[in-house]
Amino acid sequence: MEPVESESVQPREGVCGVVSAFNPGPENVANLKWLLRFVDHVVIVDDGSPGDVAQALADMEKLGAVILRLGTNSGIARALNVGVKEAVGRWNPEWVLTMDQDSRLTGDYVTAALATAHSSREPESVAMVCAESHNNIPLPTWGGQEEPQIFDPMTSGTLVRTETFQFVGYFDEGFFIDCVDSEFNARLREHGLRALAGRGCNLEHSLGNARPMTIFGWHARVGAKKLYVYYHAPFRVYYITRNSLILARRYAVKQPTWVLRRIYMEIQSHVVRFGFGPNRRKHFIAATAGVRDALRQKMGKIDESLAARLR
């Protein structure tokens, strides 16, 4: 992932970066170096990495990042919460930029995001500014053409006004991984706040393993565009299924249009996953367990016995 070097990018005062890391390596050290072109301060939270990551974390610290290590793998929500609180306690920034370790900003991203917030007709209602596109592919929006809101923003590449956390609370740690960003976004709307699409803000983000979508050996396409299946490990399918259902139940009455559209998108993903993806038997086990635990309202980390079955 090598975005084109941007001209005249200056770190913005009042903005701190917070990165959740898991088993970071040299490529993530390079991503941190890139991030420090955009912000003055960064907190890296290692989420209980089981591997030997001492060298990578030491290299990150040499670059100027504050390093925090969680004793156990506690999920991205907790890692981000710990990092945000550390950043606020140290520097009291106006904005926090949350990032995944495998993402990079392009262009003069932070400046463009702040300009979007400050030029809004109702700047006081702007709680977040998110990427407008991922890998130059526009993200789904709603709320009008003049100031579109991102339909389901990802935490990576999102600037959050720090006072928002005092107003609506922090990320829900019960979700652990998937839908953490979706739930936070829905909660913002419950408080009359918005997550705007940052004009010109493109995030380079790793989409994981991809394989061609084939039908009897034919590479499926829409027009000239070839289609691919993006692979999620079975344990992720468990979280995606469970958390999506819990999220839908939580907001179905309050935000029915958003919930129905999101369920439709998840059904599409499952059709592709079970119809064309690898490891379908384990994915089916994961999805079934996710439905079961959603009905039980069971949150938190996946049971180790189930995780072992899905490896």
Rosetta silent file (secondary structure, phi, psi, omega in degrees, C-alpha in Angstrom):
SEQUENCE: MEPVESESVQPREGVCGVVSAFNPGPENVANLKWLLRFVDHVVIVDDGSPGDVAQALADMEKLGAVILRLGTNSGIARALNVGVKEAVGRWNPEWVLTMDQDSRLTGDYVTAALATAHSSREPESVAMVCAESHNNIPLPTWGGQEEPQIFDPMTSGTLVRTETFQFVGYFDEGFFIDCVDSEFNARLREHGLRALAGRGCNLEHSLGNARPMTIFGWHARVGAKKLYVYYHAPFRVYYITRNSLILARRYAVKQPTWVLRRIYMEIQSHVVRFGFGPNRRKHFIAATAGVRDALRQKMGKIDESLAARLR
SCORE:     score description
SCORE:     0.000 S_00000001
   1 L     0.000  100.617 -175.474    0.000    0.000    0.000 S_00000001
   2 L  -127.563   83.264  177.782    1.965    2.976   -1.292 S_00000001
   3 L   -65.210  155.697 -179.928   -0.155    6.109   -1.732 S_00000001
   4 L   -65.921  135.601  179.035    1.319    8.942   -3.760 S_00000001
   5 L   -57.788  128.070 -177.909    3.360   11.354   -1.660 S_00000001
   6 L   -91.863  143.408  177.972    1.207   14.407   -0.937 S_00000001
   7 L   -83.730  148.037  170.984    2.557   17.920   -1.225 S_00000001
   8 L    49.873   40.124  173.010    2.466   20.460    1.606 S_00000001
   9 L   -84.904  126.672 -179.638    0.825   18.207    4.198 S_00000001
  10 L  -120.134  134.725  174.385    1.236   19.751    7.632 S_00000001
  11 L   -57.073  136.801 -176.111    0.422   18.092   10.973 S_00000001
  12 E   -97.326  126.997  175.752   -2.656   19.792   12.382 S_00000001
  13 E   -66.736  147.337  179.760   -2.634   21.113   15.943 S_00000001
  14 E    83.871    7.277  177.862   -5.545   19.976   18.052 S_00000001
  15 E  -128.563  125.121  177.172   -5.693   16.553   16.352 S_00000001
  16 E  -118.406  146.114  176.687   -4.225   13.371   17.868 S_00000001
  17 E   -96.262  143.346  174.522   -4.101    9.920   16.321 S_00000001
  18 E  -130.243  123.194 -175.292   -5.154    6.737   18.128 S_00000001
  19 E  -121.804  128.166  171.925   -4.260    3.380   16.576 S_00000001
  20 E   -89.497  125.839 -175.637   -5.396   -0.062   17.683 S_00000001
  21 E  -121.924  146.370  176.002   -2.625   -2.575   16.949 S_00000001
  22 L  -145.882  118.577 -175.287   -2.482   -6.368   16.982 S_00000001
  23 L    51.054   52.438 -178.278    0.706   -8.255   16.133 S_00000001
  24 L   -67.820  149.544  177.901    2.222   -5.165   14.458 S_00000001
  25 L  -131.138 -167.465 -177.466    5.200   -5.588   12.151 S_00000001
  26 H   -56.669  -35.701 -179.030    7.521   -3.413   10.042 S_00000001
  27 H   -65.591  -29.967  178.850    4.704   -2.417    7.662 S_00000001
  28 H   -78.129  -29.001  172.192    2.763   -0.976   10.588 S_00000001
  29 H   -63.556  -42.333  177.847    5.820    0.993   11.711 S_00000001
  30 H   -63.253  -38.431  178.539    5.889    2.472    8.198 S_00000001
  31 H   -65.073  -37.112  176.970    2.178    3.321    8.478 S_00000001
  32 H   -64.495  -43.623  178.735    2.838    5.159   11.753 S_00000001
  33 H   -58.005  -40.458  177.531    5.622    7.161   10.127 S_00000001
  34 H   -64.531  -43.919 -178.044    3.145    8.128    7.409 S_00000001
  35 H   -61.609  -35.288 -178.058    0.458    9.062    9.967 S_00000001
  36 L   -69.206   -6.438  170.852    2.844   11.397   11.783 S_00000001
  37 L   -73.758  -20.627 -172.833    2.884   13.563    8.670 S_00000001
  38 L  -105.785  -26.184 -177.362   -0.735   14.461    9.469 S_00000001
  39 E  -133.983  155.133 -179.477   -0.855   14.720   13.288 S_00000001
  40 E   -80.808  -32.165 -173.726    1.588   15.798   15.993 S_00000001
  41 E  -130.865  143.526  177.433    0.800   13.048   18.509 S_00000001
  42 E  -138.680  136.488  171.057   -0.156    9.374   18.221 S_00000001
  43 E  -108.863  125.237  175.447   -1.123    6.786   20.821 S_00000001
  44 E  -104.574  125.008  177.622   -0.598    3.147   19.819 S_00000001
  45 E  -112.462  111.430  176.995   -2.564    0.604   21.857 S_00000001
  46 E   -81.464  118.569 -172.616   -1.318   -2.963   21.480 S_00000001
  47 L   -88.712   63.702  174.663   -4.376   -5.160   22.009 S_00000001
  48 L    63.358   42.558 -179.088   -2.749   -8.079   23.790 S_00000001
  49 L   -56.484  128.998  179.009   -0.659   -9.296   20.846 S_00000001
  50 L   -78.933  -20.699 -178.434    0.352  -12.948   21.407 S_00000001
  51 L   -83.864  177.059  177.629    3.410  -12.673   19.181 S_00000001
  52 L   -83.369  100.604 -176.064    6.781  -11.070   19.825 S_00000001
  53 L  -114.176   14.116 -175.187    6.071   -7.463   18.918 S_00000001
  54 H   -58.927  -41.918 -177.693    8.686   -5.813   21.121 S_00000001
  55 H   -66.412  -44.031  179.926   10.815   -4.627   18.187 S_00000001
  56 H   -62.885  -42.574 -179.924    7.895   -3.133   16.282 S_00000001
  57 H   -68.276  -36.977  177.023    6.617   -1.310   19.362 S_00000001
  58 H   -64.026  -40.338  178.592   10.117   -0.060   20.174 S_00000001
  59 H   -65.335  -37.578  177.704   10.464    1.268   16.627 S_00000001
  60 H   -66.240  -39.955  179.114    7.099    3.013   16.965 S_00000001
  61 H   -65.265  -37.697  177.669    8.147    4.571   20.232 S_00000001
  62 H   -62.187  -31.449  178.225   11.357    5.866   18.611 S_00000001
  63 H   -73.613  -13.560  177.052    9.209    7.620   16.027 S_00000001
  64 L   115.677    1.902 -179.769    7.474    9.470   18.864 S_00000001
  65 L   -77.375  148.566  169.881    4.336    7.434   19.528 S_00000001
  66 E   -85.861  126.621 -175.453    3.053    6.783   23.040 S_00000001
  67 E  -106.940  126.599  173.650    2.814    2.999   23.455 S_00000001
  68 E  -121.049  140.273 -179.895    0.221    1.323   25.668 S_00000001
  69 E  -123.019  125.066  174.535   -0.052   -2.453   26.028 S_00000001
  70 L   -85.646  142.085 -175.919   -3.173   -4.317   27.123 S_00000001
  71 L   -68.156  -30.560  179.560   -2.498   -7.507   29.055 S_00000001
  72 L  -134.599  160.772  176.390   -5.043   -9.543   27.096 S_00000001
  73 L   -67.741  110.819 -171.420   -6.775   -9.290   23.749 S_00000001
  74 L  -114.425   -1.746  177.657   -9.731   -7.087   24.691 S_00000001
  75 L    97.653  157.014 -175.249  -11.114   -5.992   21.320 S_00000001
  76 H   -65.934  -31.377 -179.267  -10.868   -2.879   19.196 S_00000001
  77 H   -63.645  -47.519  179.499  -13.494   -0.989   21.209 S_00000001
  78 H   -66.064  -41.964 -179.518  -11.536   -1.235   24.439 S_00000001
  79 H   -59.419  -44.909  179.568   -8.227   -0.510   22.694 S_00000001
  80 H   -66.813  -40.165  179.141   -9.638    2.669   21.144 S_00000001
  81 H   -61.209  -44.434  178.621  -11.259    3.750   24.402 S_00000001
  82 H   -62.205  -43.026 -179.321   -7.971    3.356   26.269 S_00000001
  83 H   -66.797  -41.822  179.243   -6.129    5.260   23.553 S_00000001
  84 H   -62.697  -45.195 -179.875   -8.647    8.109   23.373 S_00000001
  85 H   -63.051  -37.752  177.763   -8.579    8.602   27.147 S_00000001
  86 H   -65.254  -44.471 -179.414   -4.771    8.641   27.095 S_00000001
  87 H   -63.245  -43.630 -179.866   -4.700   11.208   24.279 S_00000001
  88 H   -65.105  -41.579 -179.626   -7.240   13.446   26.002 S_00000001
  89 H   -66.252  -33.626 -177.933   -5.393   13.206   29.313 S_00000001
  90 H   -83.231  -45.103 -167.622   -2.026   14.074   27.763 S_00000001
  91 H  -124.620  -11.619 -179.240   -2.846   16.718   25.152 S_00000001
  92 L    48.011   56.236 -178.551   -6.568   17.575   25.424 S_00000001
  93 L   -74.089  159.364  174.975   -7.043   17.723   21.622 S_00000001
  94 L   -76.783  -32.840 -178.414  -10.192   19.034   19.994 S_00000001
  95 E  -130.540  147.827  172.095  -10.290   16.039   17.635 S_00000001
  96 E  -119.068  130.824  177.184   -9.124   12.424   17.784 S_00000001
  97 E  -100.824  110.971  179.532   -8.314   10.540   14.585 S_00000001
  98 E   -89.851  136.902 -174.914   -8.981    6.816   15.053 S_00000001
  99 E  -138.107  146.635  165.101   -7.019    4.493   12.764 S_00000001
 100 E   -83.857  156.580 -177.188   -6.532    0.810   12.007 S_00000001
 101 L   -70.839  -17.162 -177.316   -2.921   -0.296   11.816 S_00000001
 102 L  -106.459   23.336 -179.874   -3.313   -1.291    8.142 S_00000001
 103 E  -115.935  153.986  173.495   -4.756    2.031    6.886 S_00000001
 104 E  -137.633  143.496  173.954   -3.172    5.146    5.399 S_00000001
 105 E   -80.848  153.286  175.080   -4.500    8.626    4.731 S_00000001
 106 L  -125.188  164.471 -179.389   -4.093   10.178    1.296 S_00000001
 107 L    59.977 -158.051  173.454   -3.964   13.780    0.116 S_00000001
 108 L   -95.907   67.960 -165.915   -4.147   16.476    2.781 S_00000001
 109 H   -57.719  -52.638 -174.298   -6.725   14.326    4.563 S_00000001
 110 H   -65.158  -42.531  177.671   -6.945   15.970    7.982 S_00000001
 111 H   -59.803  -43.344  179.543   -7.095   19.492    6.582 S_00000001
 112 H   -65.436  -39.282  179.792   -9.895   18.454    4.221 S_00000001
 113 H   -65.743  -43.735  179.401  -11.831   16.736    7.013 S_00000001
 114 H   -65.925  -36.971  177.520  -11.601   19.757    9.302 S_00000001
 115 H   -62.836  -37.445  177.037  -12.665   22.048    6.457 S_00000001
 116 H   -61.656  -43.977 -179.625  -15.742   19.876    5.972 S_00000001
 117 H   -66.716  -45.847 -173.342  -16.667   20.234    9.637 S_00000001
 118 H   -72.470  -24.982 -179.448  -15.988   23.953    9.881 S_00000001
 119 L   -90.892    0.508 -179.493  -17.879   24.832    6.685 S_00000001
 120 L   -64.281  148.302  176.322  -21.018   22.949    7.728 S_00000001
 121 L   -65.943  -26.152  178.254  -24.238   24.904    8.030 S_00000001
 122 L  -130.847   71.350 -175.018  -24.605   23.369   11.506 S_00000001
 123 H   -61.161  -26.959 -178.802  -21.022   22.801   12.715 S_00000001
 124 H   -68.307  -18.384  179.944  -22.153   22.201   16.293 S_00000001
 125 H   -94.576   -1.128 -179.287  -23.933   18.994   15.182 S_00000001
 126 E   -85.913  105.118  179.519  -20.850   17.537   13.466 S_00000001
 127 E   -92.383  -29.315 -177.786  -19.508   14.870   15.806 S_00000001
 128 E  -142.420  150.855  168.119  -17.424   12.970   13.244 S_00000001
 129 E  -126.163  126.890 -170.679  -15.903   13.441    9.821 S_00000001
 130 E  -117.788  168.510  175.314  -15.250   10.205    7.955 S_00000001
 131 L   -60.214  138.164  175.682  -13.574    9.024    4.791 S_00000001
 132 L   -82.384  -25.786 -179.804  -15.579    9.815    1.677 S_00000001
 133 E  -149.227  153.805  172.818  -14.014    6.862   -0.130 S_00000001
 134 E  -115.893  124.816 -178.549  -11.951    3.755    0.545 S_00000001
 135 L    51.980   39.103  178.086   -9.286    2.921   -2.031 S_00000001
 136 L    67.824   14.464  175.368  -10.923    5.583   -4.252 S_00000001
 137 E  -103.634  118.374 -177.692  -14.296    3.792   -4.159 S_00000001
 138 E   -59.157  141.943  179.205  -17.068    6.129   -2.867 S_00000001
 139 L   -91.408  152.866  178.229  -18.835    4.970    0.289 S_00000001
 140 L   -61.227  138.733  179.739  -22.640    4.814    0.654 S_00000001
 141 E  -128.421  172.215  170.674  -24.132    8.050    1.986 S_00000001
 142 E  -159.548  173.749  176.968  -27.463    9.474    3.013 S_00000001
 143 L    92.969   15.276  176.498  -28.920   12.704    4.353 S_00000001
 144 L   104.472  161.083 -176.408  -28.818   14.791    1.173 S_00000001
 145 L   -84.307  -28.329 -174.742  -26.312   15.854   -1.450 S_00000001
 146 L   -70.609  -45.842  177.080  -25.173   19.144    0.078 S_00000001
 147 L  -132.753   72.924 -176.328  -23.811   17.689    3.326 S_00000001
 148 L   -66.045  144.005  174.263  -23.933   13.902    2.906 S_00000001
 149 E  -103.046  144.844  176.468  -23.472   11.672    5.903 S_00000001
 150 E   -72.725  130.084 -174.591  -21.636    8.359    5.647 S_00000001
 151 L   -62.609  -46.925 -176.038  -24.188    5.582    5.975 S_00000001
 152 L  -144.339   74.817 -171.470  -22.039    3.176    7.994 S_00000001
 153 L   -67.978  151.187  175.214  -18.617    4.709    8.690 S_00000001
 154 L   -94.307  147.053 -179.108  -15.556    2.732    9.722 S_00000001
 155 L   -62.469  -33.456 -178.518  -13.539    3.887   12.726 S_00000001
 156 L   -67.396  128.620 -179.486  -10.360    3.945   10.656 S_00000001
 157 L    82.324   14.226 -178.159   -9.850    7.381    9.144 S_00000001
 158 E  -104.843  128.100  172.571  -12.543    9.010   11.280 S_00000001
 159 E   -92.100  123.039  179.927  -12.029   12.295   13.113 S_00000001
 160 E  -113.788  127.950  174.705  -14.146   12.408   16.257 S_00000001
 161 E   -66.206  125.531 -169.885  -14.680   15.628   18.182 S_00000001
 162 L   -62.965  -30.351  178.929  -13.430   14.707   21.656 S_00000001
 163 H   -65.930  -15.834  177.893  -16.322   16.351   23.490 S_00000001
 164 H   -61.288  -37.668 -177.700  -18.543   13.797   21.711 S_00000001
 165 H   -65.448  -35.034  176.474  -17.298   11.062   24.033 S_00000001
 166 H   -70.942  -27.997 -175.215  -18.446   12.999   27.084 S_00000001
 167 H   -82.621  -43.844 -174.194  -21.808   13.600   25.425 S_00000001
 168 H  -114.957   -6.941 -176.761  -22.688   10.128   24.076 S_00000001
 169 L    96.224  176.044 -176.933  -20.168    7.834   25.797 S_00000001
 170 L   -93.431 -176.511  179.290  -17.282    5.764   24.436 S_00000001
 171 L   -64.391  142.053 -176.856  -17.235    2.805   22.063 S_00000001
 172 L   -76.103  109.548 -174.823  -19.320   -0.154   23.270 S_00000001
 173 H   -72.560  -15.312  177.941  -16.766   -2.744   24.405 S_00000001
 174 H   -66.366  -25.409  179.814  -19.353   -5.538   24.387 S_00000001
 175 H   -75.096  -21.824  174.830  -19.222   -5.641   20.577 S_00000001
 176 L    68.779  -68.408 -179.051  -15.491   -6.452   20.801 S_00000001
 177 L  -124.065  -83.612 -170.347  -14.660   -6.124   17.069 S_00000001
 178 L   -72.218  148.344  179.595  -17.284   -5.810   14.359 S_00000001
 179 L    73.104    4.268  175.099  -20.099   -3.219   14.421 S_00000001
 180 H   -58.895  -46.666  179.873  -18.272   -1.136   17.036 S_00000001
 181 H   -68.226  -39.111 -179.382  -18.216    1.753   14.572 S_00000001
 182 H   -63.432  -43.743 -179.292  -21.800    1.115   13.415 S_00000001
 183 H   -65.897  -40.560  179.390  -23.188    1.203   16.943 S_00000001
 184 H   -63.729  -41.052  177.870  -21.314    4.390   17.794 S_00000001
 185 H   -61.135  -44.938  178.744  -22.634    5.999   14.608 S_00000001
 186 H   -63.640  -37.898  179.981  -26.218    5.017   15.469 S_00000001
 187 H   -66.328  -35.662  176.583  -25.793    6.379   18.988 S_00000001
 188 H   -58.308  -46.247 -178.585  -24.641    9.718   17.595 S_00000001
 189 H   -62.873  -32.655  177.108  -27.862   10.045   15.639 S_00000001
 190 H   -61.819  -24.236  179.852  -29.860    9.325   18.779 S_00000001
 191 L  -102.243   11.947  177.060  -28.317   12.503   20.184 S_00000001
 192 L    76.641   21.801 -178.121  -28.952   14.574   17.061 S_00000001
 193 L  -105.759  164.665 -174.001  -25.331   14.451   15.859 S_00000001
 194 E  -127.655  153.783  174.210  -23.932   13.738   12.402 S_00000001
 195 E  -118.201   95.368 -174.375  -21.052   11.824   10.773 S_00000001
 196 E   -80.196  151.078  170.951  -20.203   13.804    7.638 S_00000001
 197 E   -78.362  119.848 -179.706  -18.375   12.543    4.579 S_00000001
 198 L   -70.326  119.078 -176.578  -15.097   14.459    4.449 S_00000001
 199 L   -62.332  118.523 -179.692  -14.902   16.136    1.059 S_00000001
 200 L    81.823    7.954 -177.373  -11.912   14.684   -0.788 S_00000001
 201 L   -90.607  107.968  178.301  -10.989   12.332    2.086 S_00000001
 202 E  -113.494  132.595  179.586   -9.818    8.989    0.686 S_00000001
 203 E  -109.302  126.958  171.223   -8.515    6.195    2.931 S_00000001
 204 E   -86.105  116.847 -173.267   -6.179    3.502    1.652 S_00000001
 205 E  -135.928  135.924  178.009   -7.309    0.421    3.561 S_00000001
 206 L   -70.042  128.371  179.653   -6.408   -3.247    3.332 S_00000001
 207 L   -96.634    6.403  178.328   -9.447   -5.311    2.338 S_00000001
 208 L    81.116 -164.996 -177.676   -7.878   -8.614    3.305 S_00000001
 209 L   -73.372  135.557  178.428   -7.650  -11.709    1.115 S_00000001
 210 E  -125.692  146.365  175.188   -9.621  -11.609   -2.116 S_00000001
 211 E  -137.107  150.396 -179.843  -10.445  -14.327   -4.631 S_00000001
 212 E   -59.729  141.531  172.892  -12.314  -14.124   -7.953 S_00000001
 213 L   -84.426  110.329 -175.190  -16.073  -14.688   -7.782 S_00000001
 214 E  -114.678  143.634  176.054  -16.534  -17.586  -10.203 S_00000001
 215 E  -125.368  107.374 -176.008  -19.691  -19.264  -11.533 S_00000001
 216 L    50.916   43.674  176.544  -18.901  -22.615  -13.175 S_00000001
 217 L    86.520   -9.350  179.315  -15.415  -21.345  -13.887 S_00000001
 218 E   -90.426  129.110  177.902  -16.539  -17.966  -15.268 S_00000001
 219 E   -74.883  108.446 -175.949  -15.179  -14.877  -13.496 S_00000001
 220 L   -62.870  147.464  179.996  -18.359  -12.966  -12.679 S_00000001
 221 E  -151.682  157.914  170.440  -18.500   -9.294  -13.605 S_00000001
 222 E  -115.240  108.368 -171.372  -20.793   -6.310  -13.766 S_00000001
 223 L    65.275 -127.363  178.790  -20.077   -4.649  -17.094 S_00000001
 224 L   -89.993   -6.728 -175.207  -16.304   -4.510  -17.401 S_00000001
 225 E   -85.505  119.187  176.156  -15.782   -4.740  -13.625 S_00000001
 226 E   -77.703  142.572 -176.728  -14.679   -8.155  -12.387 S_00000001
 227 L   -99.694  145.170 -179.583  -16.148   -9.220   -9.027 S_00000001
 228 E  -129.873  152.905  173.884  -14.176  -10.590   -6.083 S_00000001
 229 E  -101.258  121.844  178.315  -15.020  -12.312   -2.806 S_00000001
 230 E   -93.417  123.786 -169.778  -13.275  -10.699    0.173 S_00000001
 231 L   -87.834  131.152  169.125  -12.485  -13.336    2.743 S_00000001
 232 L  -112.629  138.628  175.309  -13.144  -13.006    6.472 S_00000001
 233 L   -60.261  150.356 -177.404  -11.852  -15.635    8.887 S_00000001
 234 H   -54.070  -37.457 -179.071  -14.666  -17.720   10.423 S_00000001
 235 H   -64.431  -30.269  176.618  -14.300  -16.114   13.863 S_00000001
 236 H   -69.809  -35.184  177.983  -14.969  -12.723   12.234 S_00000001
 237 H   -63.390  -35.114  174.745  -18.132  -14.121   10.642 S_00000001
 238 H   -59.310  -51.224 -178.681  -19.287  -15.008   14.169 S_00000001
 239 H   -64.459  -42.324 -179.487  -18.832  -11.413   15.347 S_00000001
 240 H   -58.751  -46.670 -178.101  -20.338   -9.945   12.167 S_00000001
 241 H   -66.845  -53.562 -177.751  -23.454  -12.115   12.499 S_00000001
 242 H   -59.494  -50.328 -173.832  -23.946  -11.746   16.241 S_00000001
 243 H   -70.517  -33.052  177.358  -23.234   -8.053   16.452 S_00000001
 244 H   -63.986  -40.434  179.406  -25.307   -7.145   13.384 S_00000001
 245 H   -69.876  -40.652  177.747  -28.353   -8.822   14.907 S_00000001
 246 H   -64.685  -41.263  178.031  -27.822   -7.218   18.311 S_00000001
 247 H   -61.943  -44.232  179.741  -27.370   -3.845   16.626 S_00000001
 248 H   -62.184  -42.903  179.911  -30.561   -4.325   14.604 S_00000001
 249 H   -64.653  -37.198 -176.130  -32.544   -5.250   17.696 S_00000001
 250 H   -68.870  -35.150 -172.165  -31.198   -2.252   19.603 S_00000001
 251 H  -117.859    7.790 -175.878  -32.089    0.345   16.961 S_00000001
 252 L   -59.478  -41.513 -177.894  -34.931   -1.239   14.926 S_00000001
 253 L   -77.866  -39.520 -175.445  -37.657    0.896   16.477 S_00000001
 254 L   -78.173  -34.826 -174.928  -35.664    4.123   16.703 S_00000001
 255 L  -137.079   62.862 -172.829  -33.944    3.964   13.301 S_00000001
 256 H   -62.364  -38.421 -177.954  -35.861    1.467   11.123 S_00000001
 257 H   -64.304  -45.582  179.274  -34.722    2.789    7.724 S_00000001
 258 H   -63.585  -43.451 -178.187  -31.042    2.597    8.653 S_00000001
 259 H   -64.135  -44.692 -178.474  -31.451   -0.858   10.220 S_00000001
 260 H   -64.644  -41.690  179.052  -33.320   -2.305    7.224 S_00000001
 261 H   -64.924  -39.440 -179.273  -30.781   -0.954    4.745 S_00000001
 262 H   -68.803  -39.846  176.951  -27.925   -2.303    6.812 S_00000001
 263 H   -61.487  -41.886  178.931  -29.550   -5.756    7.131 S_00000001
 264 H   -59.030  -42.920  179.748  -30.020   -5.836    3.355 S_00000001
 265 H   -66.102  -38.102  178.952  -26.314   -5.105    2.863 S_00000001
 266 H   -68.073  -37.925  177.703  -25.342   -7.828    5.353 S_00000001
 267 H   -62.301  -41.851  176.499  -27.595  -10.357    3.599 S_00000001
 268 H   -57.545  -44.333 -179.752  -25.828   -9.560    0.327 S_00000001
 269 H   -63.037  -40.101 -179.867  -22.465  -10.190    1.999 S_00000001
 270 H   -67.972  -38.242  178.453  -23.648  -13.518    3.413 S_00000001
 271 H   -60.517  -45.294  178.043  -24.983  -14.643    0.025 S_00000001
 272 H   -64.873  -43.112 -176.763  -21.587  -13.966   -1.541 S_00000001
 273 H   -61.757  -49.277 -175.618  -19.764  -15.533    1.414 S_00000001
 274 H   -82.042  -22.287 -179.578  -21.757  -18.779    1.441 S_00000001
 275 H   -87.303  -32.393 -171.237  -22.214  -18.977   -2.305 S_00000001
 276 H  -131.032  -10.337 -174.721  -18.713  -18.212   -3.524 S_00000001
 277 L   -85.083  167.729  175.555  -16.307  -17.986   -0.581 S_00000001
 278 L   -82.741  171.860  171.676  -13.932  -20.603    0.863 S_00000001
 279 L    57.660   38.029 -171.617  -14.301  -22.380    4.203 S_00000001
 280 H   -65.929  -32.381 -179.833  -18.093  -22.406    3.951 S_00000001
 281 H   -63.886  -46.978  179.090  -18.630  -25.143    6.532 S_00000001
 282 H   -68.152  -34.625  176.183  -16.799  -23.204    9.244 S_00000001
 283 H   -63.407  -37.979  178.033  -18.491  -19.996    8.149 S_00000001
 284 H   -65.123  -42.866  177.213  -21.859  -21.704    8.574 S_00000001
 285 H   -60.439  -43.749 -178.566  -20.900  -22.870   12.077 S_00000001
 286 H   -63.942  -45.118 -178.841  -19.746  -19.334   12.920 S_00000001
 287 H   -65.755  -40.508  178.908  -22.908  -17.697   11.602 S_00000001
 288 H   -62.822  -43.727  177.499  -25.160  -20.182   13.405 S_00000001
 289 H   -64.336  -36.030  178.014  -23.338  -19.563   16.683 S_00000001
 290 H   -63.484  -42.116  177.233  -23.629  -15.819   16.053 S_00000001
 291 H   -63.248  -44.711  179.889  -27.406  -16.070   15.675 S_00000001
 292 H   -58.233  -48.728 -176.858  -27.637  -18.185   18.829 S_00000001
 293 H   -72.256  -28.030  174.827  -25.622  -15.758   20.943 S_00000001
 294 H   -65.269  -42.130  177.858  -27.492  -12.765   19.529 S_00000001
 295 H   -63.763  -32.030  177.471  -30.757  -14.323   20.693 S_00000001
 296 L   -82.799   -6.369 -174.901  -29.167  -14.825   24.107 S_00000001
 297 L    59.559   35.476  179.306  -27.878  -11.216   24.068 S_00000001
 298 L   -85.672  122.325 -178.402  -24.403  -12.619   24.734 S_00000001
 299 L  -113.143 -174.539  175.209  -21.736   -9.996   24.142 S_00000001
 300 L    86.990 -162.711 -174.431  -17.967   -9.799   24.572 S_00000001
 301 L   -72.867  146.066  177.625  -15.204  -12.054   23.310 S_00000001
 302 L   -58.476  142.621  176.941  -15.946  -15.289   21.474 S_00000001
 303 L   -61.381  138.613 -177.247  -15.848  -18.416   23.633 S_00000001
 304 H   -61.543  -35.889  179.760  -12.449  -20.094   23.338 S_00000001
 305 H   -63.344  -40.469  178.052  -14.064  -23.482   22.627 S_00000001
 306 H   -69.409  -42.299  178.759  -15.936  -22.018   19.648 S_00000001
 307 H   -57.861  -40.163  179.816  -12.851  -20.122   18.499 S_00000001
 308 H   -64.324  -38.825  177.718  -10.886  -23.369   18.525 S_00000001
 309 H   -64.765  -28.501 -174.331  -13.530  -25.069   16.320 S_00000001
 310 H   -91.893   -5.686 -178.268  -13.304  -22.233   13.817 S_00000001
 311 L   -72.662    0.000    0.000   -9.517  -22.175   13.458 S_00000001
